[in-house]
Amino acid sequence: MDRRIVGFHQDDEQQWVATLDCGHTQHLRHDPPWQERSWVLDPVTRSEHLGTILNLPASATRRRSICLTPRPTRTPNSRIV
């Protein structure tokens, strides 16, 4: 299932993780020779990939209904709406 990258953050092991428009996250590791994603290491090239479409792996595709349901939003000092 195709999803758009809306942000990035690093996990506890300092690996880069993309936040997708459906609320899921996807690790984007640069781990040659298995995964060539040197662009995640540079802030400029990483920001150029905002909006890039990623295909969720099969395990996330099985949770397709989750991706189609809007995420609840939080406002400061409030409950989930």
C-alpha positions as a printed Julia matrix, in Angstrom:
81×3 Matrix{Float64}:
   0.0    0.0    0.0
   1.47   3.34  -1.04
   1.91   5.99   1.65
   3.57   9.41   1.61
   6.45  10.41   3.93
   5.4   13.34   6.13
   8.33  13.45   8.58
  11.44  11.79   9.99
  12.82  11.01  13.42
  15.52   8.78  14.91
  14.77   5.78  17.1
  16.61   4.76  20.27
  19.4    3.22  18.17
  19.78   6.41  16.08
  18.29   4.73  13.01
  16.17   6.98  10.77
  12.43   6.34  10.72
   9.9    7.88   8.32
   6.48   8.93   9.57
   3.86   8.15   6.94
   0.65  10.02   6.18
  -1.4    7.17   7.66
   0.42   7.43  10.99
   2.54   4.31  10.54
   6.31   4.49  10.65
   8.92   2.82   8.47
  12.64   2.42   9.2
  14.84   3.78   6.4
  18.2    2.27   7.17
  21.37   2.9    5.22
  23.05  -0.47   5.64
  25.23  -1.27   2.61
  25.26  -3.53   0.72
  21.73  -4.61   1.69
  20.08  -1.21   1.8
  21.5    1.81  -0.03
  19.84   4.89   1.42
  22.7    7.3    2.02
  20.23  10.16   1.54
  18.82   9.56   5.04
  22.16  10.56   6.58
  22.09  14.14   5.25
  19.47  16.63   6.52
  19.17  18.37   3.14
  18.61  15.23   1.07
  16.38  13.79   3.79
  14.11  16.86   3.64
  13.99  16.55  -0.16
  12.32  13.16   0.35
   9.35  14.58   2.26
   6.34  13.64   0.17
   8.05  10.57  -1.32
   5.73   7.6   -1.73
   6.71   4.4    0.12
   5.07   1.03  -0.28
   4.23  -0.45   3.12
   5.52  -4.01   3.62
   3.16  -6.98   3.46
   2.75  -7.1    7.25
   1.44  -3.52   7.29
  -0.72  -4.12   4.22
  -2.67  -6.73   6.19
  -3.59  -3.9    8.57
  -4.96  -1.91   5.64
  -8.08  -0.81   7.49
  -5.87   0.94  10.03
  -4.3    3.01   7.24
  -7.71   3.99   5.9
  -8.99   5.21   9.27
  -8.08   8.8   10.14
  -5.81   9.09  13.16
  -7.22  10.78  16.25
  -5.71  14.19  16.84
  -4.51  15.71  20.08
  -4.66  19.32  21.03
  -2.61  20.73  23.93
  -4.12  19.83  27.31
  -7.0   17.92  25.81
  -8.25  14.45  25.25
  -8.07  12.62  21.94
 -10.74  14.01  19.62
